[in-house]
């Protein structure tokens, strides 16, 4: 009994000694000698530091506020609190302020839209997301991308009429979210309301927007509105790096930061190699930026990697001294395998060889057979999948309706997936013509050398099969010179592909705002008349009217003769007979959206009239529909009300003369932009007025 107790005590003593050895090895220096390595609960590893000469450069200077309990670390002297520094990943977790924008019955009450100014660091596009919460909310953020020397802006919109309609996800009803472009720094945030929360004050007084680390915020309509009102900051991740060049350049410089037993890792925070970080080599741990900071890991003490043998540590690695009857694995000596006796009879070895070859041959035959069967099954599954998609997308119904409507291959062709893959070189990025909210458009060349535009949607569609088929049938029968012609579709994919005629001369947006060409006032009037005529045709001249729903300069194409072609019907809706409005989720583009549609979710033909009014204003002013957080429509209407029209007009248009026609067009645009849809003219009236102005001009 005493012997057993002594043995147990010896084992416990040995285990404790091993744990102490491992723990002692794990406590490695993180800061430079003589420098403070902690601030409260945060370890401050070099290249970061608190005192002068304790950090690599000013960019890595950390302040420690000892007046708080526990003390808190901030970047330099800013209010940005540092939660954690991830040395191996080149990342930093900070706490950043939640922006808010609040209202009462009198209007705005309080708001805070904090800047995120950390010049040497960028917002991690893989570890964060941008979220806005509210029922009358749009949130935007703008950041500077250094490698392209330009600002990038994006954001999202969230609307709802009551809490019952809010979903448990950030899908745009009560909460929205968007990905963050890579490589952004110095971000500014805009948070605003369309209607000052007038219609929703009883349950939603404030809007909120913030960057947040993924998985650190989960939206819930029952708790998030209240919780955010009491939340000052949320965690997010920033990227940091050493130097301004990649590893191959940095290693030639005197200030190369990676010390002994470490390696250099390139960072691609933006689209190009921007800098580097250091990491300890495999088998080492510690701080790669300090001399002798990367220390050997004694694998033999940390674990027992050598089963059936004794572990022997070596710098950066280990090896196994195998027990009797076992031998090394023959590659890295890091495991032991059972040894085959050398005096085994030759006949036994020969028998084993014959059996092994037989088994191997059998498996080979079996593998070839199974592979052939699998290929056949895979091919049949692929064919069945295409057939399934074709049926789900309403292919059979489409064929029936085309037959009933006298359709033929010449009017609407049903393409195969193989045809369109070949036409676009398997959707190669060099064939991309443009990207929008509803999908990507590719340039394709068919077998007969006909050039087409192929639209591939980004995701699934909520339109039911019959609605989709009706839309394709109606669009295929449209024969208007100012509407892009739908040539056919492919229904063998998860999301249908639409094939349109190819228009050669770009978009109206490119000609106005990117100065692709100088458009005279005469040409602008021609484009306005043709676009208005096309929309009037869609609204009132076909059996099933179509509301375009995304009228904007980027969706008006121009051919070589500057003939306008209305395009992109990805958001369009068919209007059933006898129905003037459609209840639907809000879709469209900032700056062009009908405010009445935004509030009520009721889509009408007058929604297109409002959007066309914005296009008219773009033609008159050469200004973009949404810029610097302000809508062009609002600025234009204010200028008209204050009798300051000439101050907002494009100087080239004013200098061309014919100011009376310009003023008439401006007056028509203002009527199109009225808040109440019932006070706006119809597209047919707009088209007639513009034609009349062209004749008298």
C-alpha positions in Angstrom: 0.0 0.0 0.0 2.8 2.4 1.0 4.6 1.5 -2.3 1.5 2.5 -4.3 1.2 5.9 -2.5 4.9 6.6 -3.1 4.5 5.8 -6.8 1.5 8.1 -7.1 3.4 10.9 -5.4 6.3 10.5 -7.8 3.9 10.6 -10.8 2.2 13.8 -9.5 5.6 15.4 -8.8 6.8 14.6 -12.4 3.6 15.9 -14.0 3.8 19.1 -11.9 7.4 19.6 -12.9 6.5 19.1 -16.6 3.7 21.6 -16.4 6.0 24.2 -14.8 8.6 23.7 -17.6 6.0 24.2 -20.3 4.5 27.2 -18.5 8.0 28.7 -18.1 8.7 28.2 -21.8 5.3 29.8 -22.8 6.1 33.0 -20.9 8.2 34.6 -23.5 9.1 38.3 -23.7 6.6 40.3 -25.9 7.9 43.9 -25.4 11.4 45.3 -25.8 13.7 45.0 -22.7 12.9 47.6 -20.1 9.5 48.5 -21.7 6.0 48.1 -20.2 4.4 45.0 -21.7 0.9 45.4 -20.3 -1.9 47.9 -20.0 -4.6 46.5 -17.8 -5.6 43.2 -19.3 -3.9 43.8 -22.6 -0.5 42.5 -23.5 1.4 45.1 -25.6 3.8 43.2 -28.0 6.5 44.9 -29.9 6.3 46.6 -32.6 3.7 48.2 -30.4 4.8 50.0 -27.3 3.8 52.6 -24.7 7.0 54.6 -23.8 9.3 56.4 -26.4 11.8 54.0 -28.0 9.5 51.1 -27.1 7.6 51.0 -30.4 8.9 50.5 -33.9 7.4 53.7 -35.4 4.8 56.4 -34.3 2.2 54.3 -36.0 2.6 51.7 -33.3 2.4 54.1 -30.4 0.0 53.0 -27.6 -1.3 55.2 -24.8 -2.3 53.6 -21.4 -5.0 55.4 -19.5 -4.4 54.4 -15.8 -7.4 56.5 -14.6 -9.8 53.7 -15.5 -10.2 50.4 -13.7 -8.7 48.3 -15.2 -6.4 50.7 -17.3 -7.3 50.9 -20.9 -5.1 51.1 -24.0 -5.8 53.5 -26.9 -4.1 54.1 -30.2 -1.8 57.1 -29.8 -3.8 59.8 -28.0 -7.1 59.0 -29.8 -10.3 57.8 -28.1 -10.0 54.4 -30.0 -9.7 51.7 -27.4 -7.6 48.7 -28.2 -9.0 45.4 -27.0 -6.5 43.0 -28.4 -3.4 42.8 -30.7 -3.0 39.7 -32.8 0.7 39.5 -33.6 0.7 36.5 -35.9 -2.3 37.7 -38.0 -1.3 41.4 -38.2 -4.7 42.4 -36.8 -6.0 44.6 -33.9 -9.4 44.5 -32.2 -10.7 48.0 -31.3 -13.9 49.3 -29.9 -15.6 51.8 -32.3 -18.6 54.1 -31.7 -22.1 53.3 -32.9 -23.5 56.1 -35.0 -27.1 57.2 -34.2 -29.6 59.6 -35.6 -32.8 60.3 -33.5 -36.0 62.2 -34.1 -39.2 63.3 -32.3 -42.4 64.9 -33.6 -40.6 68.2 -34.1 -37.8 66.7 -36.2 -34.2 65.8 -35.5 -33.2 65.7 -31.8 -29.7 64.2 -31.5 -27.2 62.5 -33.7 -23.6 61.3 -33.7 -21.7 60.1 -36.8 -18.2 59.3 -35.7 -15.2 59.3 -38.0 -12.9 56.2 -38.1 -9.5 57.9 -38.5 -6.6 55.4 -38.1 -4.3 56.4 -41.0 -1.8 53.5 -40.9 -4.4 50.8 -40.5 -7.2 49.6 -42.7 -10.6 48.1 -42.0 -10.6 44.3 -42.3 -12.9 43.3 -45.2 -12.9 39.7 -44.1 -13.5 40.0 -40.4 -16.1 42.9 -40.3 -19.5 43.8 -41.7 -21.3 47.2 -42.0 -24.8 47.2 -40.5 -27.7 49.7 -40.3 -30.7 49.3 -38.0 -33.9 51.3 -38.3 -37.2 51.5 -40.2 -36.6 54.8 -42.0 -32.9 54.6 -42.6 -30.2 54.8 -45.1 -26.6 54.5 -44.1 -23.5 55.1 -46.2 -19.8 55.0 -45.5 -16.9 56.4 -47.5 -13.3 55.2 -47.2 -10.0 56.0 -48.9 -8.2 53.3 -50.9 -4.6 54.3 -50.9 -3.4 52.0 -53.7 -5.9 53.5 -56.1 -5.8 57.0 -54.6 -9.5 57.4 -54.6 -12.5 57.3 -52.3 -15.0 54.4 -52.3 -18.6 54.7 -51.1 -21.2 52.1 -50.4 -24.0 51.4 -47.9 -27.5 50.0 -47.5 -31.1 51.0 -46.8 -33.6 49.7 -44.2 -37.4 50.3 -44.2 -40.4 49.0 -42.4 -44.0 50.1 -41.5 -44.3 48.1 -38.2 -42.3 45.8 -36.0 -44.4 42.8 -37.0 -43.0 43.0 -40.5 -39.4 43.0 -39.3 -37.5 39.8 -39.9 -34.9 38.0 -37.8 -32.2 38.9 -40.3 -30.5 42.0 -41.8 -32.3 41.6 -45.1 -33.4 45.3 -45.6 -36.6 45.2 -43.4 -35.6 46.9 -40.1 -32.0 46.0 -40.6 -29.6 45.9 -43.5 -25.9 45.0 -44.0 -23.3 45.1 -46.6 -19.8 43.8 -47.2 -16.8 46.2 -46.8 -14.5 46.8 -49.8 -10.9 45.8 -49.2 -8.2 48.2 -48.2 -10.2 51.1 -46.8 -8.9 53.6 -44.3 -10.1 56.9 -42.8 -13.8 56.0 -43.1 -16.6 58.6 -42.7 -20.2 57.5 -42.1 -23.5 59.1 -43.2 -26.7 58.1 -41.4 -30.0 59.7 -42.4 -33.8 59.3 -42.8 -36.1 59.8 -45.7 -39.1 61.0 -43.6 -37.6 62.0 -40.2 -39.2 58.8 -38.8 -42.5 60.7 -38.9 -44.6 57.6 -39.6 -42.8 55.2 -37.2 -42.0 57.4 -34.1 -44.2 55.3 -31.8 -41.9 52.2 -32.2 -38.7 53.5 -33.8 -37.3 56.9 -32.9 -33.6 56.4 -33.9 -31.5 54.9 -36.6 -28.1 53.2 -35.9 -25.1 52.3 -38.1 -21.8 50.7 -37.3 -18.9 48.5 -38.3 -18.7 45.4 -36.2 -16.7 42.2 -36.1 -18.5 39.2 -37.6 -20.4 37.1 -35.1 -20.3 40.0 -32.5 -23.7 41.3 -33.4 -26.9 39.3 -34.1 -30.0 41.3 -35.1 -33.3 40.6 -33.3 -36.4 42.8 -33.8 -37.4 42.2 -30.2 -34.2 43.4 -28.5 -31.8 45.2 -31.0 -33.6 48.5 -31.1 -33.5 48.8 -27.3 -30.1 47.3 -26.9 -28.5 49.7 -29.4 -29.9 52.7 -27.6 -27.7 51.7 -24.6 -24.7 50.6 -26.6 -21.9 53.1 -27.1 -19.3 51.0 -28.8 -18.9 47.6 -30.6 -15.8 45.6 -31.5 -14.2 45.6 -35.0 -11.0 44.4 -36.6 -8.3 46.6 -38.2 -5.4 45.3 -40.3 -1.8 46.4 -39.7 1.5 45.7 -41.4 5.2 46.5 -41.4 6.9 48.6 -44.1 5.6 49.7 -47.4 6.8 46.9 -49.7 6.6 43.2 -50.2 9.0 40.7 -48.6 11.5 40.4 -51.5 12.1 44.1 -51.3 12.0 44.4 -47.5 14.6 41.7 -47.0 17.2 43.9 -48.8 16.7 46.9 -46.5 18.5 47.7 -43.3 15.3 48.1 -41.3 14.0 44.6 -42.2 11.8 43.7 -39.2 11.8 39.9 -39.1 14.4 38.5 -36.6 16.0 35.1 -36.1 13.9 32.0 -36.6 11.1 34.0 -38.2 9.7 34.3 -41.7 8.3 37.2 -43.8 4.6 37.0 -44.9 3.3 39.3 -47.7 0.1 41.3 -46.9 -2.5 41.9 -49.7 -4.8 44.2 -47.8 -5.8 46.1 -51.0 -5.5 44.7 -54.6 -1.7 44.9 -54.5 1.1 43.8 -52.2 1.2 46.6 -49.7 3.5 45.5 -46.9 4.5 42.5 -44.8 4.2 41.0 -41.3 6.5 38.6 -39.5 5.7 35.1 -38.1 7.8 32.6 -36.1 9.0 29.6 -38.1 7.2 26.3 -37.6 8.5 24.8 -34.3 9.1 28.2 -32.7 6.9 30.6 -30.7 7.2 34.1 -29.4 7.6 37.6 -30.9 9.3 37.6 -34.4 10.1 41.3 -34.2 12.4 40.9 -31.2 16.0 39.6 -31.3 15.8 36.0 -30.2 12.1 36.6 -29.8 11.2 33.3 -31.5 12.1 30.5 -29.1 12.2 26.8 -29.8 9.1 24.8 -28.8 10.0 21.7 -26.8 7.5 19.4 -28.4 8.7 16.6 -26.0 7.5 18.5 -23.0 4.3 19.9 -24.5 3.0 16.5 -25.6 4.1 12.9 -26.2 4.5 12.7 -30.0 6.6 9.6 -30.0 4.4 6.5 -29.3 6.6 3.4 -29.0 9.7 5.5 -28.6 11.5 8.3 -26.7 11.2 11.9 -27.8 14.4 14.0 -28.4 14.0 17.7 -28.9 16.0 19.7 -31.5 15.9 23.4 -32.6 12.5 23.9 -34.4 11.7 20.2 -34.4 12.1 16.9 -32.6 12.9 13.2 -33.4 11.9 9.8 -32.0 14.3 7.2 -30.7 12.3 4.1 -31.2 11.9 1.2 -28.8 13.1 -2.3 -29.6 10.9 -3.9 -32.3 10.1 -0.5 -33.9 11.9 1.7 -36.4 11.7 5.3 -37.6 9.2 6.1 -40.3 12.1 6.9 -42.6 11.0 10.5 -43.6 11.3 12.9 -40.7 12.0 10.5 -37.8 8.9 11.8 -36.0 7.0 8.5 -35.5 7.8 4.9 -34.9 6.4 1.9 -36.9 6.6 -1.8 -36.2 9.7 -3.4 -37.6 9.5 -6.5 -40.0 11.9 -9.3 -38.9 14.8 -9.7 -41.3 14.9 -13.5 -41.0 11.4 -14.0 -42.4 11.4 -16.9 -44.9 11.6 -15.8 -48.6 8.6 -17.9 -49.5 6.4 -16.0 -47.1 7.7 -12.7 -48.6 7.0 -14.0 -52.1 3.5 -15.1 -51.1 2.9 -11.7 -49.5 4.1 -10.0 -52.8 1.8 -12.1 -54.9 -1.2 -11.5 -52.6 -0.4 -7.7 -52.6 -0.2 -7.6 -56.4 -3.4 -9.5 -56.8 -5.2 -7.3 -54.3 -3.8 -4.2 -56.0 -4.8 -5.4 -59.5 -8.3 -6.2 -58.2 -8.7 -2.8 -56.7 -7.4 -1.2 -59.9 -10.1 -3.0 -62.0 -12.7 -2.2 -59.4 -11.6 1.5 -59.3 -11.8 1.8 -63.1 -15.2 0.2 -63.1 -16.5 2.4 -60.4 -15.1 5.5 -62.1 -16.8 4.6 -65.3 -20.1 4.0 -63.5 -19.7 7.3 -61.5 -19.0 9.3 -64.7 -22.2 7.9 -66.2 -24.2 8.6 -63.1 -22.7 12.1 -62.9 -23.6 12.8 -66.5 -27.2 11.6 -66.0 -27.5 13.7 -62.8 -26.3 16.7 -64.7 -28.8 16.2 -67.4 -31.6 15.6 -64.8 -30.5 18.8 -63.0 -30.7 20.8 -66.2 -34.2 19.3 -66.8 -35.2 20.1 -63.2 -34.1 23.8 -63.6 -35.8 24.0 -67.0 -39.1 22.9 -65.4 -38.7 25.0 -62.3 -38.0 28.1 -64.3 -41.2 27.5 -66.3 -39.6 26.2 -69.5 -42.6 24.0 -70.5 -45.0 26.8 -69.7 -42.9 29.2 -71.8 -42.9 26.9 -74.8 -46.7 26.6 -74.5 -47.2 30.3 -74.3 -44.9 31.1 -77.2 -46.9 28.6 -79.3 -50.2 30.2 -78.2 -48.8 33.7 -79.0 -47.4 32.7 -82.3 -43.8 32.8 -81.0 -41.0 31.1 -82.8 -37.3 30.5 -82.7 -36.9 33.8 -84.5 -38.7 35.8 -81.8 -37.5 34.1 -78.6 -34.8 31.5 -78.7 -34.2 29.1 -75.8 -30.5 28.8 -75.4 -28.6 25.9 -73.8 -26.0 26.3 -71.1 -23.3 25.1 -73.4 -24.1 27.7 -76.0 -23.8 30.6 -73.6 -20.7 29.2 -71.8 -19.0 29.0 -75.2 -20.3 32.4 -76.2 -18.8 34.1 -73.1 -15.6 31.9 -72.9 -17.1 30.3 -69.7 -18.1 33.7 -68.4 -14.5 35.0 -68.4 -13.9 38.3 -66.5 -12.6 39.9 -69.8 -16.1 39.6 -71.2 -17.8 41.6 -68.4 -19.6 44.6 -69.7 -20.9 45.9 -66.4 -22.3 44.9 -63.0 -25.5 46.2 -61.3 -27.6 45.4 -58.3 -29.4 42.6 -60.2 -26.5 40.8 -61.9 -23.5 40.9 -64.3 -23.7 41.5 -68.0 -21.3 39.7 -70.3 -20.5 40.2 -74.0 -21.1 37.0 -75.9 -20.4 35.9 -79.5 -22.8 33.2 -80.7 -21.9 30.5 -83.2 -23.3 32.6 -86.1 -20.9 35.4 -85.0 -23.8 37.5 -83.7 -22.7 39.7 -80.8 -25.1 39.7 -77.8 -25.3 40.9 -74.2 -25.9 38.0 -71.7 -27.3 38.9 -68.2 -26.4 36.6 -65.4 -28.3 37.2 -62.1 -26.4 37.4 -58.8 -28.8 35.3 -56.9 -32.2 33.6 -56.8 -35.4 35.3 -57.8 -38.7 35.5 -55.9 -40.7 35.7 -59.1 -42.9 32.6 -59.5 -42.5 30.5 -62.7 -45.6 31.8 -64.3 -44.7 35.5 -63.7 -41.2 34.9 -65.1 -42.6 33.2 -68.2 -45.1 36.1 -68.7 -42.3 38.6 -68.4 -40.1 36.8 -71.0 -43.1 36.4 -73.4 -44.1 40.1 -73.1 -40.5 41.4 -73.4 -39.9 39.1 -76.4 -42.9 40.6 -78.2 -41.8 44.2 -77.6 -40.6 45.6 -80.8 -39.7 49.2 -80.0 -36.6 50.9 -81.4 -35.8 52.5 -78.0 -36.1 49.3 -75.9 -33.2 46.8 -75.9 -34.5 43.7 -77.7 -34.7 40.5 -75.7 -33.4 37.7 -78.0 -33.9 34.7 -75.8 -33.2 33.0 -72.5 -31.6 30.0 -70.9 -33.6 28.1 -68.3 -31.2 25.2 -67.6 -29.5 27.0 -64.8 -30.5 27.7 -61.2 -31.1 31.3 -62.1 -32.4 32.0 -65.7 -30.0 33.8 -68.1 -31.4 36.5 -70.5 -29.9 37.3 -73.8 -30.3 40.8 -75.3 -29.1 42.6 -78.4 -25.7 44.2 -78.0 -25.6 48.0 -77.9 -22.2 49.4 -78.8 -21.8 52.9 -77.5 -22.0 52.6 -73.7 -24.5 54.1 -71.2 -25.9 57.6 -70.9 -24.2 57.8 -67.4 -20.8 57.3 -69.0 -21.4 60.0 -71.6 -22.7 62.6 -69.0 -20.5 61.9 -65.9 -17.4 60.3 -67.3 -17.2 62.6 -70.3 -17.1 59.7 -72.8 -18.3 62.3 -75.3 -19.6 65.9 -75.2 -23.4 65.8 -75.6 -24.9 68.9 -77.1 -28.3 70.1 -75.8 -29.9 68.9 -79.1 -28.5 65.4 -78.5 -29.7 65.4 -74.9 -33.2 66.4 -76.0 -33.2 63.6 -78.5 -32.2 61.1 -75.8 -34.8 62.4 -73.4 -37.6 62.2 -76.1 -36.6 58.7 -77.1 -36.4 57.4 -73.5 -39.7 59.0 -72.5 -41.3 57.5 -75.6 -40.0 54.0 -74.7 -41.3 54.3 -71.1 -44.7 55.6 -72.3 -44.9 52.6 -74.7 -44.2 50.2 -71.8 -46.8 51.8 -69.6 -49.7 52.2 -72.0 -49.1 50.7 -75.5 -48.8 47.0 -74.8 -51.5 44.5 -73.6 -49.7 44.0 -70.2 -48.1 47.2 -69.0 -44.6 47.1 -67.6 -43.2 49.2 -64.7 -39.5 49.4 -65.3 -38.7 50.1 -61.6 -35.0 51.1 -62.1 -35.0 54.0 -64.6 -31.6 55.7 -64.4 -28.8 57.0 -66.6 -26.8 53.8 -66.3 -29.8 51.8 -67.7 -30.1 53.9 -70.9 -27.8 52.6 -73.6 -26.7 54.5 -76.7 -25.8 53.1 -80.1 -23.3 54.7 -82.6 -26.0 57.1 -83.7 -26.8 58.1 -80.1 -30.2 56.3 -80.3 -31.4 55.7 -76.7 -32.2 52.1 -75.7 -33.9 51.4 -72.3 -32.3 48.4 -70.7 -32.1 46.2 -67.6 -35.5 44.9 -66.7 -34.2 42.8 -63.8 -36.4 44.7 -61.3 -39.4 45.3 -63.6 -42.9 44.2 -62.8 -45.9 43.4 -65.0 -49.1 45.2 -64.1 -52.1 42.8 -64.1 -55.2 44.0 -66.1 -57.3 46.4 -64.0 -54.6 47.0 -61.4 -52.9 50.4 -61.0 -50.4 49.6 -58.2 -48.4 46.6 -56.9 -47.5 45.9 -53.3 -43.8 44.9 -53.3 -40.4 45.3 -51.5 -38.6 48.5 -52.4 -35.9 48.0 -55.0 -34.1 50.6 -57.1 -31.1 52.9 -56.9 -30.3 55.7 -54.4 -31.1 59.1 -55.9 -33.7 57.8 -58.3 -36.2 56.2 -55.9 -39.7 57.5 -55.7 -40.2 58.8 -52.1 -43.9 57.8 -52.1 -42.9 54.2 -53.1 -40.2 54.2 -50.4 -42.8 54.9 -47.7 -45.8 52.9 -48.9 -44.1 50.0 -50.8 -46.8 50.7 -53.5 -45.2 50.5 -56.9 -47.1 52.5 -59.6 -46.3 53.8 -63.1 -45.7 57.2 -61.5 -42.6 55.7 -59.8 -41.0 55.5 -63.2 -42.1 59.1 -63.9 -40.1 60.2 -60.7 -37.0 58.3 -61.8 -37.2 59.8 -65.3 -37.5 63.2 -63.7 -34.1 62.6 -62.1 -32.7 61.6 -65.5 -34.0 64.9 -67.0 -32.2 66.8 -64.2 -29.0 64.9 -65.0 -29.3 65.9 -68.6 -29.7 69.5 -67.7 -27.0 69.7 -65.0 -24.5 67.0 -65.8 -24.5 66.2 -62.0 -24.8 62.7 -60.5 -28.1 61.7 -58.9 -26.5 61.1 -55.5 -23.3 62.7 -54.3 -21.8 63.9 -51.0 -24.8 62.5 -49.1 -27.3 64.8 -50.9 -29.9 63.9 -53.6 -29.7 65.8 -56.9 -33.6 65.9 -57.0 -33.8 67.8 -53.7 -31.1 70.3 -54.7 -32.8 70.9 -58.1 -36.3 71.4 -56.7 -34.8 73.9 -54.1 -33.0 75.8 -56.9 -36.2 76.0 -58.8 -38.2 77.2 -55.8 -35.5 79.9 -55.1 -35.4 81.0 -58.8 -31.8 79.9 -59.0 -32.1 77.5 -61.9 -29.1 78.9 -63.9 -26.8 78.3 -61.0 -27.3 74.5 -61.2 -27.4 74.1 -65.0 -24.5 72.8 -67.0 -22.6 75.9 -68.3 -22.3 74.3 -71.8 -26.1 74.1 -72.0 -26.6 77.7 -70.9 -24.0 78.9 -73.4 -25.7 77.0 -76.3 -28.7 79.4 -75.9 -32.3 78.4 -76.3 -32.8 79.1 -72.6 -36.6 79.1 -73.0 -36.6 75.4 -74.0 -34.2 74.6 -71.1 -36.6 76.3 -68.7 -39.5 74.4 -70.1 -37.7 71.1 -69.6 -36.7 72.1 -66.1 -40.3 72.9 -65.3 -41.4 69.5 -66.6 -38.7 67.8 -64.5 -39.9 69.5 -61.4 -43.5 68.3 -62.0 -42.1 64.7 -62.4 -40.4 65.1 -59.0 -43.5 66.0 -57.0 -43.7 64.0 -53.8 -47.2 62.8 -54.4 -47.5 60.4 -57.4 -51.0 61.6 -58.3 -49.6 65.1 -58.9 -47.1 63.9 -61.5 -47.8 63.7 -65.2 -48.0 60.3 -66.9 -45.1 59.1 -69.1 -47.3 59.6 -72.2 -47.9 63.2 -71.2 -44.2 63.7 -70.5 -43.2 62.2 -73.9 -45.8 64.4 -75.8 -44.5 67.6 -74.0 -40.9 66.8 -74.8 -41.7 66.1 -78.5 -43.5 69.5 -78.6 -40.5 71.3 -77.2 -38.2 69.6 -79.7 -40.5 70.8 -82.6 -40.6 74.4 -81.4 -36.9 74.6 -80.3 
